[in-house]
Amino acid sequence: MRKQVQLDLGTPALRPTSARAGQYSVAVQATPKTNSALQLAQALRRTPQVLGQATNIAKDLGAEAAASTMDVEGAMNDTETKGILGYDKAYQQGLVKRHFVMNEESIKERFMGLSRTDDSLKQTPEEFIATMEGERQAFADELLDQFGGNGNREQAIQALTGTFVDNLRDEATGAWVDNKKDQAFMQLSADTSDIIKKQGAAAGLKHAQAEINAWALDLKPSEKAAKLRGIVTADAAVLIGQGKLSQAEALLKEASSYSLHGNAKLFGSAEGKKEITLALKSIRSARDKSEVSFSDNSKGLGRSVDALLQDVANPDVTTEERTASALRMAKRAGVSDEDAQAFAEAASAGGIDDMMEAYRDLARNTENETTRDLLNDQLGEINRAKKEYFGGNASTIGTFSAEDISDLKDQREAILREDPNTPLTQLPTSVNGRKMNVEDDDYKALLREERLDFGWATSPSQLNSITRDTQSAITGKDNARSFGAYAGEYGTAIKNDLSAEAPALWRKAKYDVAEYDALLQDKADKLFASYQRRAELRGSTESLLDTNLSSTKESDAQEEASDNRTVRDMPSFSATAGVSVSDIMTDRKTLANMETGRRSINSADKKRLIQASLMDYGFPTMDSLDLELLSDADMGFEDVILGDAVIREMLPAFRGYQAKQLLEDSRNTLDSKDIKNLEKIIKDAQGSIEKWMDYGFDSVEDFNRLEEAQEALRNLNNR
């Protein structure tokens, strides 16, 4: 009894009587069953009554019926004989052919798949041929089991399995031979590569050559040489990819001198010369590429090394933080994850000595030439830091006076004020010719205070984010009308001005990051509003420069203004430099005296011109200070810049208010001498206090607020 086998024949399980094509139904003739003889008889009545012709007609009809059958599997399961005179034979042959055609890919894969399985590749040629013959017979038996019952069909199955399947069997056998060779050569390549690594190119090639000869393959000498060259060039390509360029170059050099026989060199043929030329070119290209990017990579690694040194130098950095920093540095150098992790653990275990030992081991043991060169390139900086920063004598610990430490603090802060991001290891540690030890508690206290004061530059604040958001608001389309052509200028200004304010805001926040961020945002909002007002005024003022001045009011102005005809003609509106205080005051008087009305300038435009003058020049002297003009412009002291002369007049009042506040806050803690000194300051400043009280200043906070605003205005005017 044959075993029933289910095959995926790729045909529908049903026998539809119609097929759909888009929105249309196409009638399809169903598989003929009991009416085949009737069809033939009808056909014969319409054709000549000659047996040969009838047979031909029957064959044609049978073939046509098979070709038109939609459900091939269903038709082949039908055991009924259909008609006479060759009809059924042609019909059954047509069905079997269609079955083979429709399932060609799956049948082909069945046999070709056997050529590449692990089990088949372990077989001898005789064993594999037996396997293929068994598979061919099993396939034929399966078809007969499933579709037998009709003699003509069985005959067709036997015939096609004897041609179609036999051809597949032969094709699969050929593929098996090729796969067997490929597997053998792959294994040989692996073995040869291993020998080359351990014993050199000559030993590896000698082994490979002996193995190929022992296989007794029908290979030409040129083909054998090509196989050997392929092993060498493949190994060279791997080394190039790993950055081991010198090793790749040495391999090719040694292999090129290997003799196949006599004077015949491995790469001596024309094809061999091409191959080694291409391999050497790849090495040169890789080396050139490495050299081009080395500088940038070195800078990037330098920053990572510096960050690690900072963490080693900082007593408040945890072991976990130092490990993370070391891991980032190693990965930046391009070492493997495993080597990076080992380095990070070793480098964070102790101080600078442990870090340096781990670093040298990393550079010494890496096989990637570029990575090794990058690491070695930073050794100079690490050695410098070790000597200059970490080289303090332990015997000096606790021997520095408060004055020494204060002196050292001043040195370091002078540098940090210029660049708050100056690396820790580049700041001075010596005072009066003696170097402090980084383990000195006094040094650690100085460092913590320093890091606190300049924490605004290193804290995880939103300074950059707030700056970017404000810049986007200035240059964005929503504020295009306000800022216009000045958007770029004020977009740059917000970055500079907010950075300039950062230290004071950091101290004001008492080193609290959240409070610092809130102050930064508030300052950014105020600067934005100030810039916007200034930009709008500058934009609107430009169109008012050609406004005619009243000849009557002109004559009432000072003599210097008598020739003015338009606003643009005024010295303070036409000159970019060298404008005198006298010119400014004269022009302001002219503006103040301008008539407003229908036929002249309106009051709003007049105000804008006065605002423009005040914003550009402020009050350079006490004589120029005009509260009435300031009021007419709807402006305050925080909107206009005050000259040095005005500030000097203001200082006594400021000091007086400071003394008042100190006396009120600390009277109980002060001695009588201090109290007398403060009272004297207040008395001496009384006149100035009263004067500036009339201007609206009656507290230290008022003066502080003015100072802050003045700094921002000076920054704007200096651009």
Secondary structure, DSSP 8 states (H G I E B T S, - for coil): ---------SS-SS--SEEEETTEEEE------S-HHHHHHHHHHTS---HHHHHHHHHHHHHHHHHH-S-HHHHHT------STTHHHHHHHHHHHHHHHHTHHHHHHHHHGGGSSHHHHTS-HHHHHHHHHHHHHHHHHHHHHHH-S-HHHHHHHHHHIIIIIHHHHHHHHHHHHHHHHHHHHHHHHHHHHHHHHHH-HHHHHHHHHHHHHHTT----HHHHHHHHHHHHHHHHHHHHHTT-HHHHHHHHHHHHT-EEETTEETT-SHHHHHHHHHHHHHHHHHHHHHHHHHHHHHHHHHHHHHHHHHHHH-TTS-HHHHHHHHHHHHHHHT--HHHHHHHHHHHTSSSHHHHHHHHHHHHHH---HHHHHHHHHTHHHHHHHHHHTS---GGGTT---HHHHHHHHHHHHHHHHH-TT--GGGS--EETTEE--TT-HHHHHHHHHHHHHTHHHHS--SHHHHHHHHHHHHHSGGGHHHHGGGHHHHHHHHHHHHHHHHHHHHHHTTT-HHHHHHHHHHHHHHHHHHHHHHHHHHHHHHTTTT-B--HHHHHHS-GGGTT--BGGGSHHHH-SS---HHHHHHHHHHHHH--BSTTSB-HHHHHHHHHHHHHHH-B-STTT--HHHHHHTT--TTTS-B-HHHHHHHHHHHHHHHHHHHHHHHGGGS-HHHHHHHHHHHHHTHHHHHHHHHTT--SHHHHHHHHHHHHHHHHHHT-
